[in-house]
Amino acid sequence: MTRPVTDNEMGRFLRDRREATSPAAVGLPAGARRRTPGLRRAEVATLAGLSAEYLTRLEQGRDRHPSPEVLNALATALRFSSADRAHLRYLGKANAGVICPAGTAPATDVRPTVRALLDRLEPGPAAVLNRLSDVLAATTGYERLTRPVGLLDGHRPNLVRYVLADPRARTTYPDWDRVADHYVAQLKSEVRRGDPAAADLADDLTVLVGPEFTDRMAALSGLPERTGVERMVHPEAGGLRLAYEVLDLPDADEQRLIVHLPADAATAAALDRLTGRRPGALRAV
């Protein structure tokens, strides 16, 4: 089965960021009326010390082996953040074919110290995920938050599969499109690494979900968000606003910890009622 991944990720990432960058953001005058959004290729090429023809080849995928120096020049010209720079470097390595497929299965076990950390986070909702977004361990606060909406159904609950393939997710997340983009971006980052388990999950979702998954896989070029605020509708607690932080766990087989905190006083009170804790046990951030 054909994998829903485009073959010019780096070129499209550069073009998307060029078109999304205003002249003012890089210290250039807006000038006359522009036929295209953002910066012209010639402007970026000048800022980066490259030729416009070479930048055209990069964006169109006709040159797939830019040097680290060229990538650095483009990242500087476009005012990339450190995360954007890391992503551009990763795409450059992927284009060059130097990223080896993962040889190990996704982790299924959580070490005792991480479980002890989860205990310390009670009654807050928190969970440990592996690189496929399987839920490996969770606080009781997370279980009480997510079990009623069906997220923990099945032998090995998976956040990507739930959000994309379970119709209940659209009711659970009022901002479903944004949440779907987040988890598809996470999966796509693993597919690009050559992870066979991630590719198998992508194949499943291609069949189960269709265009709403494959179009996202073809379109998204960025990184998943690591922090933000997520809206959720709970059958018992009602509407919630949850701030979240995603933290990588070192030396833990590519596991990450996701922690939810109430983003307002109403959500804090609702979570206290949901977990059976005294009012004020959780405080809004």
Disulfide bonds with the S-S distance in Angstrom:
none
